[in-house]
Amino acid sequence: MLNAYGLTQGRFAVEIDGTLVPKSRLTATELKDGMSIEVVQAVGGG
């Protein structure tokens, strides 16, 4: 899923069903229907 949005590197966080998922576990996390997924990407600026 993250590859589709270009989020393979950099500063981003993924939360699934209210739980922050470490990047090291993202590829092993199985997505199921009904899960609430939030992806936040840090963007620099001023």
Sequence and secondary structure as in RCSB ss.txt:
>XXXX:A:sequence
MLNAYGLTQGRFAVEIDGTLVPKSRLTATELKDGMSIEVVQAVGGG
>XXXX:A:secstr
 TGGGT SSSSEEEEETTEEE GGGTTT    TT  EEEEE     
